[in-house]
Amino acid sequence: MKLKRYLLITKPGIIFGNLIAVAGGYFLAAQGQIDLTLLLATVIGLSLVVASGCVMNNCIDRDIDRHMQRTQGRVLVTGQISLQAAMAHGVLLGLIGFGLLWWFTNPVATLLAAFGFIIYVGFYSLWLKRTSVYGTLVGSLSGAMPPVVGYCAVTGQFDTGAALLLLIFCLWQMPHSYAIAIFRFDDYSAAGIPVLPVKQGIKVAKQHIVWYIVAFAGAALMLALSGFAGYGYLVIALLVSIWWLLIALSGYKQEVDDRVWARKLFGFSIIAITALSLMMSIDFRVVPTQALFAAL
């Protein structure tokens, strides 16, 4: 079905993951005061922006996708959708998404969504993904933007809570992405993508993974310690961070199969960020305005 092709090119799995994150940021900031119209506009608008970015990424990556086993069946590679049709699809999704955000949320949330889109499509997809080992780090800024947009849709400003969300989700992206690059090592090598495990080796990538998880744990705990989330969130953040770190450290065992280990690490990264997003949605703290740091 042609409709299914246009749906697949938007990467529905990524959109769904971002739905949970943007909702987490929204509910954290709303502190129980839910504006259903604002919530729906934020979730739908940002989902369309993310979908637009994914379509553009597919258009840009159609040449390297031919060399990767997991992407050889994508519709732009097989010719099931023309490049012109895909581009038009992406532009339309973006226009509707940004329109919803601008009309129903506020300029701060809309500009942050635009920032994430530009980072993902312009800096990451068009440039750094193909040329630099730091592409993953820069790309993490776009991956971290959904909860920040959800938060700022409510507050209308980029404050300490938004900064902590940005830091948490940026740090989470790194072990998550490196794990993918390890168990898809052959694909990335064949496509010539200079991710850290390919460029500097899996051993170096494992070291980075451990330190990023430690940093992630510190940032995640700060959301509660600074008064934005409650003790339930604090306990869950501590438990998932410790468990994730233990999985990372198990990669140093001599008998470990790196690809099996990386898949396990990747799988738990999804559980970890989902758990945190859900907990910040239900275990927020009502923070008096004067207790917040000044907007950055």
C-alpha positions as a printed NumPy array, in Angstrom:
array([[  0.   ,   0.   ,   0.   ],
       [  1.258,   3.454,  -0.915],
       [  0.049,   4.939,   2.391],
       [  2.175,   2.435,   4.301],
       [  5.271,   3.501,   2.339],
       [  4.735,   7.126,   3.313],
       [  4.241,   6.069,   6.93 ],
       [  7.402,   3.933,   7.042],
       [  9.572,   6.734,   5.698],
       [  8.712,   8.787,   8.805],
       [ 10.299,   6.13 ,  11.1  ],
       [  7.267,   5.468,  13.36 ],
       [  9.4  ,   3.848,  16.078],
       [ 11.368,   7.055,  16.574],
       [  8.172,   9.105,  16.635],
       [  6.647,   6.859,  19.305],
       [  9.747,   7.144,  21.476],
       [  9.623,  10.907,  21.194],
       [  5.928,  10.916,  22.142],
       [  6.797,   9.477,  25.55 ],
       [  9.611,  11.987,  26.032],
       [  7.616,  15.076,  25.046],
       [  4.751,  13.978,  27.302],
       [  7.204,  13.523,  30.174],
       [  8.491,  17.065,  29.761],
       [  4.975,  18.468,  29.444],
       [  3.585,  16.758,  32.566],
       [  6.677,  17.657,  34.588],
       [  6.151,  21.344,  33.846],
       [  2.333,  21.268,  34.06 ],
       [  2.445,  20.075,  37.703],
       [ -1.016,  18.558,  37.452],
       [ -2.619,  21.518,  35.631],
       [ -3.37 ,  19.904,  32.261],
       [ -4.506,  21.982,  29.288],
       [ -5.718,  19.278,  26.905],
       [ -5.584,  21.504,  23.826],
       [ -2.024,  22.567,  24.582],
       [ -0.991,  18.974,  25.298],
       [ -2.452,  17.619,  22.056],
       [ -1.028,  20.475,  19.976],
       [  2.415,  19.963,  21.496],
       [  2.429,  16.203,  21.063],
       [  0.967,  16.204,  17.547],
       [  2.942,  19.23 ,  16.382],
       [  6.279,  17.912,  17.597],
       [  5.518,  14.421,  16.264],
       [  4.974,  15.913,  12.807],
       [  8.221,  17.894,  13.067],
       [ 10.098,  14.732,  14.073],
       [  8.427,  12.844,  11.216],
       [  9.508,  15.578,   8.8  ],
       [ 13.101,  15.357,  10.051],
       [ 13.083,  11.571,   9.635],
       [ 11.808,  11.869,   6.061],
       [ 14.53 ,  14.388,   5.251],
       [ 17.1  ,  12.095,   6.861],
       [ 15.92 ,   9.233,   4.658],
       [ 16.243,  11.442,   1.598],
       [ 19.78 ,  12.482,   2.538],
       [ 20.912,   8.983,   3.518],
       [ 19.563,   7.131,   0.476],
       [ 23.079,   6.578,  -0.89 ],
       [ 24.632,   5.135,   2.278],
       [ 21.461,   3.171,   3.068],
       [ 22.271,   0.965,   0.075],
       [ 25.359,  -0.323,   1.868],
       [ 23.705,  -1.172,   5.204],
       [ 21.858,  -4.46 ,   5.582],
       [ 19.162,  -3.078,   7.865],
       [ 18.374,  -0.131,   5.541],
       [ 18.628,  -1.719,   2.097],
       [ 14.867,  -2.24 ,   2.   ],
       [ 13.928,   1.399,   2.66 ],
       [ 11.499,   2.803,   0.135],
       [ 13.87 ,   5.43 ,  -1.264],
       [ 16.536,   2.771,  -1.825],
       [ 14.142,   0.389,  -3.567],
       [ 12.51 ,   3.174,  -5.564],
       [  9.011,   2.639,  -4.147],
       [  8.814,   6.4  ,  -3.513],
       [ 10.517,   9.029,  -5.644],
       [ 12.884,  11.545,  -4.064],
       [ 10.624,  14.432,  -5.127],
       [  7.543,  12.83 ,  -3.545],
       [  9.434,  12.086,  -0.331],
       [ 10.749,  15.647,  -0.097],
       [  7.265,  17.068,  -0.627],
       [  5.935,  14.703,   2.051],
       [  8.613,  15.85 ,   4.497],
       [  8.062,  19.543,   3.819],
       [  4.29 ,  19.219,   4.27 ],
       [  4.67 ,  17.383,   7.58 ],
       [  7.103,  20.031,   8.806],
       [  4.904,  22.946,   7.829],
       [  1.871,  21.488,   9.613],
       [  3.927,  20.539,  12.675],
       [  5.598,  23.937,  13.058],
       [  2.271,  25.63 ,  12.356],
       [  0.61 ,  23.769,  15.233],
       [  3.449,  24.574,  17.61 ],
       [  3.506,  28.257,  16.658],
       [ -0.248,  28.704,  16.856],
       [ -1.016,  26.737,  20.032],
       [  2.183,  26.79 ,  22.143],
       [  4.672,  29.668,  22.305],
       [  7.719,  31.047,  20.442],
       [ 10.221,  29.426,  22.828],
       [  8.853,  25.902,  22.294],
       [  8.584,  26.444,  18.537],
       [ 12.129,  27.807,  18.219],
       [ 13.516,  24.922,  20.252],
       [ 11.757,  22.473,  17.936],
       [ 13.251,  24.332,  14.966],
       [ 16.686,  24.2  ,  16.589],
       [ 16.407,  20.43 ,  16.983],
       [ 15.23 ,  20.055,  13.385],
       [ 18.128,  22.126,  12.006],
       [ 20.671,  20.205,  14.097],
       [ 19.303,  16.836,  12.933],
       [ 18.807,  17.584,   9.256],
       [ 21.473,  20.206,   8.622],
       [ 24.389,  19.604,  10.95 ],
       [ 24.003,  15.873,  11.623],
       [ 22.473,  14.268,   8.53 ],
       [ 24.029,  16.483,   5.854],
       [ 27.447,  16.924,   7.406],
       [ 28.754,  15.419,  10.652],
       [ 27.282,  11.922,  10.344],
       [ 29.478,  11.379,   7.3  ],
       [ 32.588,  13.283,   8.336],
       [ 33.179,  13.296,  12.088],
       [ 33.286,  11.013,  15.088],
       [ 31.548,  13.857,  16.955],
       [ 28.418,  13.516,  14.827],
       [ 26.737,  11.44 ,  17.534],
       [ 27.431,  14.093,  20.179],
       [ 26.058,  16.946,  18.063],
       [ 23.097,  14.823,  16.984],
       [ 22.246,  14.153,  20.617],
       [ 21.083,  17.769,  20.891],
       [ 18.254,  17.085,  18.463],
       [ 17.389,  13.779,  20.107],
       [ 17.121,  15.524,  23.476],
       [ 14.815,  18.278,  22.276],
       [ 11.331,  16.618,  22.552],
       [ 11.055,  16.668,  26.385],
       [ 12.471,  20.207,  26.43 ],
       [  9.842,  21.344,  23.909],
       [  7.125,  19.65 ,  25.975],
       [  8.367,  21.41 ,  29.106],
       [  8.717,  24.835,  27.48 ],
       [  5.293,  24.557,  25.838],
       [  3.956,  24.91 ,  29.391],
       [  6.452,  27.325,  30.943],
       [  7.166,  29.547,  27.956],
       [ 10.8  ,  29.874,  29.054],
       [ 14.035,  27.903,  29.079],
       [ 14.735,  27.579,  32.796],
       [ 16.685,  25.203,  35.032],
       [ 14.175,  22.391,  34.576],
       [ 14.487,  22.628,  30.784],
       [ 18.282,  22.676,  31.033],
       [ 18.28 ,  19.532,  33.185],
       [ 16.   ,  17.733,  30.735],
       [ 18.296,  18.703,  27.873],
       [ 21.32 ,  17.395,  29.771],
       [ 19.644,  14.13 ,  30.817],
       [ 18.441,  13.244,  27.354],
       [ 21.68 ,  14.328,  25.633],
       [ 23.737,  12.123,  27.943],
       [ 21.312,   9.23 ,  27.473],
       [ 21.666,   9.436,  23.677],
       [ 25.391,   8.651,  23.745],
       [ 25.48 ,   5.106,  25.244],
       [ 22.247,   4.349,  23.4  ],
       [ 23.766,   5.346,  20.046],
       [ 27.156,   3.725,  20.681],
       [ 25.409,   0.454,  21.536],
       [ 23.643,   0.548,  18.16 ],
       [ 26.936,   1.265,  16.403],
       [ 28.542,  -1.761,  18.105],
       [ 25.91 ,  -4.354,  17.252],
       [ 25.543,  -2.797,  13.784],
       [ 29.32 ,  -2.462,  13.426],
       [ 29.475,  -4.138,  10.011],
       [ 26.747,  -1.886,   8.604],
       [ 28.454,   1.299,   9.763],
       [ 31.805,   0.08 ,   8.456],
       [ 30.351,  -0.806,   5.05 ],
       [ 28.702,   2.606,   4.767],
       [ 31.839,   4.442,   5.87 ],
       [ 30.123,   6.203,   8.778],
       [ 32.8  ,   7.346,  11.285],
       [ 31.033,   6.476,  14.535],
       [ 33.27 ,   6.032,  17.586],
       [ 33.31 ,   2.195,  17.67 ],
       [ 34.319,   2.086,  13.99 ],
       [ 36.774,   4.986,  14.109],
       [ 38.498,   4.345,  17.457],
       [ 37.498,   0.794,  18.311],
       [ 34.94 ,  -0.969,  20.481],
       [ 37.223,  -0.871,  23.533],
       [ 37.31 ,   2.932,  23.474],
       [ 33.548,   3.054,  22.875],
       [ 32.988,   0.901,  25.984],
       [ 34.97 ,   3.372,  28.088],
       [ 32.908,   6.277,  26.774],
       [ 29.689,   4.358,  27.421],
       [ 30.561,   3.835,  31.095],
       [ 31.418,   7.503,  31.687],
       [ 28.331,   8.748,  29.845],
       [ 26.095,   6.506,  31.959],
       [ 27.728,   7.841,  35.141],
       [ 27.127,  11.406,  33.922],
       [ 23.551,  10.497,  32.935],
       [ 22.92 ,   9.176,  36.441],
       [ 24.13 ,  12.425,  37.99 ],
       [ 21.954,  14.551,  35.703],
       [ 18.896,  12.333,  36.22 ],
       [ 19.223,  12.528,  39.995],
       [ 19.624,  16.318,  39.845],
       [ 16.076,  16.654,  38.515],
       [ 14.831,  15.422,  41.893],
       [ 17.558,  16.941,  44.054],
       [ 16.837,  20.385,  42.588],
       [ 13.169,  20.047,  43.457],
       [ 11.492,  19.367,  40.115],
       [ 10.645,  15.677,  40.693],
       [  9.732,  13.655,  43.771],
       [ 11.267,  10.809,  45.756],
       [  9.597,   8.11 ,  43.656],
       [ 11.312,   9.49 ,  40.572],
       [ 14.585,   9.711,  42.54 ],
       [ 14.452,   6.018,  43.489],
       [ 13.639,   4.884,  39.943],
       [ 16.345,   7.131,  38.46 ],
       [ 18.906,   5.675,  40.873],
       [ 17.873,   2.067,  40.217],
       [ 17.83 ,   2.285,  36.411],
       [ 21.15 ,   4.149,  36.39 ],
       [ 22.844,   1.517,  38.557],
       [ 21.408,  -1.342,  36.513],
       [ 22.403,   0.296,  33.229],
       [ 25.921,   0.888,  34.567],
       [ 26.216,  -2.755,  35.64 ],
       [ 25.246,  -3.872,  32.151],
       [ 27.858,  -1.507,  30.712],
       [ 30.566,  -2.831,  33.046],
       [ 29.698,  -6.423,  32.136],
       [ 31.029,  -5.618,  28.666],
       [ 34.56 ,  -5.852,  30.078],
       [ 34.275,  -9.595,  30.749],
       [ 36.678, -11.562,  28.551],
       [ 34.069, -14.055,  27.386],
       [ 31.503, -11.419,  26.397],
       [ 30.111, -11.292,  22.865],
       [ 30.25 ,  -7.575,  22.058],
       [ 27.236,  -7.623,  19.754],
       [ 25.035,  -9.537,  22.195],
       [ 26.184,  -7.263,  25.028],
       [ 25.505,  -4.125,  22.956],
       [ 21.976,  -5.283,  22.138],
       [ 21.324,  -5.821,  25.825],
       [ 22.708,  -2.371,  26.638],
       [ 20.577,  -0.821,  23.888],
       [ 17.441,  -2.638,  25.048],
       [ 17.855,  -1.443,  28.613],
       [ 18.502,   2.12 ,  27.454],
       [ 14.93 ,   2.153,  26.091],
       [ 13.584,   0.845,  29.402],
       [ 15.628,   3.414,  31.348],
       [ 14.496,   6.506,  29.461],
       [ 10.876,   5.292,  29.302],
       [ 10.85 ,   4.73 ,  33.063],
       [ 12.271,   8.201,  33.716],
       [  9.808,   9.851,  31.327],
       [  6.861,   8.111,  32.989],
       [  8.065,   8.881,  36.51 ],
       [  8.621,  12.581,  35.821],
       [  5.074,  12.638,  34.41 ],
       [  3.48 ,  11.368,  37.613],
       [  5.975,  12.265,  40.359],
       [  6.53 ,  15.965,  39.758],
       [  6.798,  18.533,  42.535],
       [  4.856,  21.763,  42.608],
       [  7.68 ,  24.286,  42.602],
       [  6.933,  27.882,  43.666],
       [  7.966,  30.35 ,  40.997],
       [ 10.368,  32.161,  43.319],
       [ 12.21 ,  28.906,  44.031],
       [ 13.204,  28.49 ,  40.394],
       [ 16.476,  29.766,  39.054],
       [ 16.239,  32.71 ,  36.718],
       [ 15.565,  31.796,  33.102],
       [ 18.732,  31.193,  31.176]])
